[in-house]
Amino acid sequence: MKRNFITLITAAVLIIIFVLLLFTFQVRYSEVAVVTTFGRITGAPREPGLHLRWPWPIQQVYKFDQRTQNFEDKFSENLTGDSITLLSSVYVGWRISDPAAFLNSFRNGSVAAAQSQLQSILTSAKSAVVGSNTLADFVNADTKQLKFDQIQNEIEQMVQDELQTNSYGIQVVFLGIKQLGLPESVTQAVFDRMKAERNILISQAQNEGQKEAIMIRANADRQANITLANARAEATRIEGEGVAEAAKTLRIFQENPDLAVFLLRINALQQSLNQKSTLIFDQRTPPFDLFQGLPTNMPGH
């Protein structure tokens, strides 16, 4: 009797579990689910949690990963705007932005089919963008002339527009150029071209340096000429003041010649007495004749 009771309990639990599996489904945190009723989408996408449903074939549940998925296209050849063959590959991060549109666009919501379609769109966009740019925009001795960011943005925008126009339910999260290459047949020609561009840059730098040096020398010469001119002007001014002062003195001396002679004799006497020395002189010899007639009892005489 006890064994039968346990068997009944076990059977009841299994039935409950079976019913739950038939009439409920679980959506994980990183997922979103779309429910179809007889093949038609029913209601809004289901968010993470436990949900009710009718068992198959009435309703069917399609679950999609909401996280960003990485994808890399094939390393392929494209012609640049200046007719150079360029090898390139692009990486893409994409996610399902509209689960219902994604399910309608790809049978059973196949991620593989979505990536195949994305590959086709990406190939077309990359070919168009590469063809509208020259090789120098990708490979250049002057990093300022590279246009990587602009080219990547153009490719991403073209892919994004195509996805939205056709309502694939896919959104590009990020896109970038992963690898660039050149066929062996054109590698040497490109290297020669880069070398020529580098030589041009070197020549431009040298010319700029020479131009700067000439300007510096010219400024230095101009400043030196200004300094010399100012010095000459100052010397001329001082000389003119001296001449003017001498003219005044000369006029006074002309009016009183005896005073002039006396001053000159005094000046000569001062020059002879500038240093401490003992003088032996004849009082009759100028300018020492000034001492004639002085009292002999003067202090220190």
C-alpha positions in Angstrom: 0.0 0.0 0.0 2.8 2.4 0.9 4.7 1.5 -2.3 1.6 2.3 -4.3 1.3 5.7 -2.6 4.9 6.6 -3.4 4.3 5.5 -7.0 1.3 7.7 -7.3 3.1 10.7 -5.8 6.0 10.2 -8.2 3.7 9.9 -11.2 1.8 13.0 -10.1 5.1 15.0 -9.9 6.2 13.8 -13.3 2.8 14.7 -14.8 3.1 18.2 -13.3 6.6 18.6 -14.6 5.5 17.4 -18.0 2.5 19.9 -18.0 4.9 22.7 -17.0 7.2 21.9 -19.8 4.3 21.8 -22.3 2.6 25.0 -21.1 5.5 27.2 -19.8 8.9 28.3 -21.0 11.9 30.1 -19.5 13.7 33.1 -21.0 17.2 33.7 -19.7 18.6 37.1 -18.8 20.6 37.4 -22.0 17.8 36.3 -24.3 14.5 37.5 -25.8 11.8 35.2 -27.1 9.3 35.4 -29.9 6.2 33.3 -29.8 4.3 32.2 -32.9 0.8 30.8 -33.1 0.1 28.6 -36.1 3.2 30.2 -37.7 2.2 33.8 -37.0 4.0 36.0 -34.5 1.9 36.5 -31.4 2.3 39.5 -29.1 5.4 41.4 -28.2 8.8 39.7 -27.6 9.0 38.0 -24.2 11.5 39.4 -21.7 13.6 37.3 -19.3 11.4 35.3 -16.9 8.8 32.4 -16.9 6.0 32.6 -19.5 3.0 30.6 -20.4 2.3 29.0 -23.8 0.3 26.5 -25.7 2.1 23.3 -26.6 3.4 22.6 -30.1 2.0 22.6 -32.8 -0.3 25.4 -31.6 2.5 27.7 -30.4 6.3 27.7 -31.0 9.0 29.6 -29.1 12.1 31.1 -30.7 14.8 32.4 -28.4 17.4 34.9 -29.5 20.7 36.0 -27.8 20.6 39.7 -27.1 24.4 40.0 -26.6 26.7 41.5 -29.3 28.1 38.9 -31.7 31.4 39.2 -33.5 31.8 38.6 -37.2 34.7 39.0 -39.6 34.4 39.1 -43.3 36.8 37.4 -45.8 40.2 38.8 -46.7 39.2 40.1 -50.2 40.5 42.2 -53.1 39.1 45.6 -54.1 40.3 48.3 -56.4 41.0 51.7 -55.0 40.1 55.0 -56.6 43.5 55.1 -58.3 43.2 51.5 -59.6 45.4 49.8 -57.1 44.5 46.3 -55.8 44.0 46.4 -52.1 43.4 43.4 -49.8 41.3 44.1 -46.7 39.2 42.5 -44.1 36.7 44.1 -41.7 35.4 43.0 -38.3 31.9 43.7 -37.1 30.0 43.6 -33.9 26.3 43.1 -34.4 23.2 42.3 -32.3 19.5 41.5 -32.9 17.7 44.7 -32.4 14.2 43.6 -33.5 13.5 39.9 -32.8 10.3 39.8 -34.7 11.8 41.3 -37.9 14.8 39.0 -37.5 12.6 35.9 -37.4 10.6 37.1 -40.5 13.8 37.8 -42.4 15.7 34.6 -41.7 14.1 31.1 -41.6 13.7 29.9 -38.0 15.8 32.9 -36.9 19.0 31.4 -38.2 22.1 33.3 -37.0 24.2 31.6 -39.7 21.8 32.9 -42.4 22.0 36.4 -40.8 25.8 36.4 -40.9 25.7 35.2 -44.5 23.5 38.1 -45.4 25.7 40.5 -43.4 28.7 39.2 -45.3 27.1 40.1 -48.6 26.1 43.6 -47.5 29.5 44.2 -46.0 31.3 43.1 -49.2 29.3 45.5 -51.3 29.8 48.4 -48.9 33.5 47.8 -48.6 33.9 47.6 -52.3 32.1 50.9 -52.8 34.0 52.8 -50.1 37.5 51.4 -51.1 36.7 52.4 -54.7 36.0 56.0 -53.7 39.4 56.4 -51.9 42.9 56.3 -53.1 45.7 54.0 -51.8 47.3 57.0 -50.1 44.2 57.2 -47.8 45.1 53.7 -46.5 48.9 53.6 -46.8 50.8 56.9 -46.4 54.1 58.0 -45.1 52.3 61.1 -43.6 50.0 59.8 -40.9 48.0 63.1 -41.1 46.7 62.0 -44.6 45.4 58.7 -43.5 41.6 58.4 -43.4 41.0 55.2 -41.5 38.3 56.7 -39.2 36.4 58.3 -42.1 36.6 55.1 -44.2 35.4 52.9 -41.3 32.5 55.3 -40.6 31.5 55.3 -44.3 31.4 51.5 -44.5 29.5 51.2 -41.2 26.9 53.8 -42.3 26.3 52.0 -45.7 25.8 48.7 -43.9 23.6 50.2 -41.3 21.4 51.9 -44.0 21.1 48.6 -45.9 20.0 46.7 -42.8 17.4 49.3 -41.8 16.1 49.6 -45.4 15.4 45.9 -45.6 14.2 45.5 -41.9 16.5 42.7 -41.1 16.2 43.3 -37.4 20.0 43.7 -37.1 22.0 46.6 -35.7 25.7 47.1 -36.2 27.3 48.0 -32.8 30.9 48.6 -34.1 32.9 48.1 -37.2 36.6 48.5 -38.1 39.3 47.5 -40.6 41.2 44.5 -39.2 43.8 43.9 -41.9 45.2 45.5 -45.0 47.5 43.9 -47.6 48.8 44.3 -51.1 49.4 41.6 -53.8 53.0 40.8 -54.4 52.7 42.2 -57.9 52.2 45.7 -56.6 54.1 45.6 -53.3 57.4 47.0 -54.7 55.7 49.7 -56.7 53.8 50.8 -53.5 57.1 50.8 -51.5 58.8 52.9 -54.2 55.9 55.3 -54.1 56.0 55.6 -50.3 59.8 56.2 -50.5 59.2 59.0 -53.0 56.6 60.5 -50.8 58.9 60.3 -47.8 61.7 62.1 -49.8 59.2 64.8 -50.7 58.4 65.3 -47.0 62.1 65.4 -46.2 62.7 68.0 -48.9 59.8 70.1 -47.7 61.1 69.9 -44.1 64.6 71.0 -45.3 63.1 73.9 -47.3 61.1 75.0 -44.3 64.2 74.9 -42.2 66.2 76.9 -44.7 63.4 79.4 -45.0 63.3 79.8 -41.2 67.1 80.2 -41.0 67.0 83.0 -43.6 64.2 84.7 -41.7 66.2 84.5 -38.4 69.4 85.8 -40.0 67.4 88.6 -41.7 65.8 89.6 -38.4 69.3 89.5 -36.6 70.8 91.7 -39.4 67.9 94.1 -39.2 68.2 94.3 -35.4 72.0 94.8 -35.6 71.5 97.6 -38.2 69.0 99.3 -35.9 71.4 99.0 -32.9 74.3 100.5 -34.9 72.1 103.3 -36.3 71.0 104.1 -32.8 74.6 104.1 -31.5 75.7 106.4 -34.4 72.8 108.7 -33.7 73.7 108.9 -29.9 77.4 109.4 -30.8 76.5 112.2 -33.2 74.3 113.8 -30.5 77.0 113.6 -27.8 79.6 115.0 -30.3 77.2 117.8 -31.2 76.7 118.7 -27.5 80.5 118.7 -27.0 81.0 120.9 -30.0 78.3 123.3 -28.7 79.9 123.4 -25.2 83.3 124.0 -26.7 81.9 126.8 -28.8 80.6 128.5 -25.7 84.0 128.1 -23.9 85.8 129.4 -27.0 83.6 132.5 -27.1 84.5 133.2 -23.5 88.2 132.6 -24.1 88.1 134.9 -27.1 86.6 137.6 -25.0 89.2 137.2 -22.2 92.5 135.6 -23.6 94.4 136.1 -20.3 91.7 134.0 -18.5 92.1 131.3 -21.1 95.9 131.2 -20.7 95.5 131.2 -16.9 93.1 128.3 -16.9 95.3 126.3 -19.2 98.3 126.8 -16.9 96.2 125.8 -13.9 95.0 122.6 -15.7 98.6 121.7 -16.6 99.7 122.3 -13.0 96.8 120.0 -11.8 97.8 117.3 -14.2 101.4 117.4 -12.8 100.2 117.2 -9.2 97.7 114.4 -9.7 100.0 111.8 -8.2 101.9 112.0 -4.9 105.4 113.1 -5.8 108.2 115.5 -5.0 108.7 118.2 -7.7 111.9 120.0 -8.4 111.2 122.8 -10.9 112.3 126.3 -12.0 109.7 128.9 -11.0 110.4 130.7 -14.3 109.2 127.7 -16.3 105.5 127.7 -17.1 103.2 126.6 -15.6 105.4 126.7 -12.4 105.9 130.4 -12.8 102.5 130.7 -11.0 104.4 130.0 -7.8 106.4 133.3 -8.2 105.5 135.9 -5.7 103.8 133.5 -3.3 104.7 134.0 0.4 107.6 131.7 1.5 106.1 131.1 5.0 103.0 129.3 3.6 102.1 126.1 5.5 103.8 123.1 4.0 106.1 125.2 1.8 
